[in-house]
């Protein structure tokens, strides 16, 4: 059975999706099956990485900025969704997902460098009945948000439009 992982580039000039095997400046590691990565044809990447588990959806919008050192870690995920809107600017950010949580970043967001967005604690904590008590939670960052140097955004966070987050 074919693993059916897909990398699609949306070309705005003719409104078509084109399947590709690689994207310049973007290292993609499919750990599992049935993943879909959707990028816009005018996005430019430098030293970026994506790792997907199974059934993950990663979408990165159109941007006039070069996306630098964006790392999306979802290699242990199933059904994870990461969506980044249009005109995203990034100089260095890690998005860390686990389980079936995800990250949404709106339009016109600017990220400095050494930023980490955690949609997980990275490990489970169990109570005396062996029930997990620290579930993963998605992160939602709205439009027009500026995230400064060395900021960490934790699981379950919702950042409203127009916010500036400093270290």
C-alpha positions as CSV (number, residue, x, y, z in Angstrom):
1,X,0.0,0.0,0.0
2,X,1.3,3.4,-1.0
3,X,1.9,5.8,1.9
4,X,0.2,8.7,0.1
5,X,2.2,11.5,1.7
6,X,1.7,14.6,-0.5
7,X,3.5,17.9,-1.0
8,X,1.3,20.3,-2.9
9,X,2.2,23.7,-4.2
10,X,-0.6,26.1,-5.0
11,X,0.2,28.3,-8.0
12,X,-1.9,31.5,-7.8
13,X,-1.2,32.4,-11.4
14,X,-3.3,29.5,-12.7
15,X,-5.1,28.4,-9.5
16,X,-3.7,24.9,-9.8
17,X,-2.2,22.5,-7.2
18,X,1.0,20.8,-8.3
19,X,2.5,17.8,-6.6
20,X,6.2,18.0,-5.9
21,X,8.8,15.8,-4.3
22,X,10.8,18.5,-2.6
23,X,10.9,22.3,-1.9
24,X,14.1,24.3,-1.9
25,X,15.1,25.4,1.6
26,X,12.6,23.0,3.3
27,X,13.6,19.6,4.6
28,X,10.5,17.4,4.9
29,X,10.5,14.1,6.8
30,X,7.4,11.9,6.6
31,X,7.6,9.5,9.6
32,X,4.1,8.1,9.0
33,X,1.5,8.0,6.3
34,X,-1.3,10.1,4.7
35,X,0.2,13.5,5.4
36,X,-0.5,16.5,3.3
37,X,1.7,19.6,3.1
38,X,0.2,22.6,1.2
39,X,2.4,25.5,0.3
40,X,1.9,28.6,-1.9
41,X,4.2,29.0,-4.9
42,X,5.5,32.4,-3.9
43,X,6.8,31.2,-0.5
44,X,10.6,31.0,-0.1
45,X,12.2,28.9,2.6
46,X,15.7,28.9,4.1
47,X,16.9,26.2,6.6
48,X,13.4,25.0,7.4
49,X,12.2,21.6,8.5
50,X,8.9,19.7,8.8
51,X,8.5,16.3,10.4
52,X,5.1,14.6,10.2
53,X,3.6,11.6,11.9
54,X,0.4,10.3,10.3
55,X,-2.7,12.0,8.9
56,X,-1.2,15.5,9.5
57,X,-2.1,18.6,7.6
58,X,0.5,21.4,7.3
59,X,-0.6,24.6,5.4
60,X,1.7,27.6,4.9
61,X,0.2,30.7,3.2
62,X,1.6,33.1,0.7
63,X,4.2,35.5,1.9
64,X,6.4,38.2,0.5
65,X,9.0,37.5,3.2
66,X,11.6,34.7,3.2
67,X,10.7,32.1,6.0
68,X,13.9,31.4,7.8
69,X,14.6,28.5,10.3
70,X,10.9,27.5,10.8
71,X,10.9,24.0,12.3
72,X,7.6,22.1,12.6
73,X,8.0,19.0,14.8
74,X,4.9,16.8,14.5
75,X,6.6,13.4,13.9
76,X,4.8,11.7,16.8
77,X,1.4,13.2,15.9
78,X,-1.7,11.7,14.4
79,X,-4.3,14.0,12.9
80,X,-2.3,17.1,13.7
81,X,-3.1,20.4,11.9
82,X,-0.7,23.3,11.5
83,X,-1.9,26.3,9.6
84,X,0.1,29.4,9.0
85,X,-1.6,32.4,7.3
86,X,-0.5,34.8,4.6
87,X,2.5,37.2,5.0
88,X,4.1,35.3,7.8
89,X,7.6,36.5,8.7
90,X,10.0,34.3,10.6
91,X,13.6,34.4,11.6
92,X,13.6,31.3,13.8
93,X,10.7,29.4,15.3
94,X,10.0,25.8,16.5
95,X,6.4,24.6,16.5
96,X,6.2,21.5,18.8
97,X,3.2,19.2,18.5
98,X,2.4,15.8,19.9
99,X,-0.8,13.6,19.8
100,X,-3.5,15.3,17.7
101,X,-3.1,18.9,18.8
102,X,-2.0,21.7,16.4
103,X,-1.0,25.2,15.9
104,X,-2.8,28.0,14.0
105,X,-1.0,31.2,13.2
106,X,-3.0,34.0,11.5
107,X,-2.2,36.4,8.7
108,X,0.4,39.2,8.9
109,X,2.3,37.7,11.9
110,X,5.9,38.5,12.5
111,X,8.1,36.1,14.5
112,X,11.6,37.1,15.6
113,X,14.1,34.3,16.4
114,X,14.6,31.6,19.2
115,X,10.8,31.3,19.5
116,X,9.2,28.0,20.7
117,X,5.5,27.3,20.4
118,X,4.5,24.3,22.6
119,X,1.2,22.5,21.9
120,X,2.4,19.8,24.3
121,X,4.4,19.3,27.5
122,X,6.5,16.8,25.5
123,X,5.7,14.0,28.0
124,X,2.7,12.5,29.8
125,X,2.0,12.8,33.5
126,X,-0.3,10.1,35.0
127,X,-2.4,10.1,38.1
128,X,-2.6,7.2,40.5
129,X,-5.2,5.5,38.3
130,X,-2.8,5.7,35.3
131,X,-5.0,8.5,33.6
132,X,-3.1,11.1,31.7
133,X,-3.6,14.5,33.4
134,X,-1.6,16.8,31.1
135,X,-3.3,16.5,27.7
136,X,-1.9,18.2,24.7
137,X,-3.7,21.4,23.7
138,X,-3.7,23.4,20.5
139,X,-2.3,26.9,20.2
140,X,-4.1,29.7,18.4
141,X,-2.3,32.9,17.3
142,X,-4.6,35.4,15.6
143,X,-3.8,37.9,12.9
144,X,-1.3,40.8,13.1
145,X,0.7,39.3,16.1
146,X,4.3,40.2,16.6
147,X,6.3,37.7,18.7
148,X,9.7,38.9,20.0
149,X,13.0,37.2,20.6
150,X,13.1,34.1,22.8
151,X,9.4,33.9,23.5
152,X,7.8,30.6,24.5
153,X,4.1,30.2,23.9
154,X,2.6,27.3,25.9
155,X,-0.1,24.8,25.1
156,X,-3.7,26.0,25.2
157,X,-2.7,29.6,24.5
158,X,-4.9,31.9,22.5
159,X,-3.2,35.2,21.4
160,X,-5.7,37.8,20.1
161,X,-5.2,39.9,17.0
162,X,-2.9,42.9,17.3
163,X,-0.8,41.6,20.3
164,X,2.9,42.1,20.8
165,X,4.6,39.4,22.9
166,X,8.0,40.1,24.4
167,X,10.4,37.9,26.2
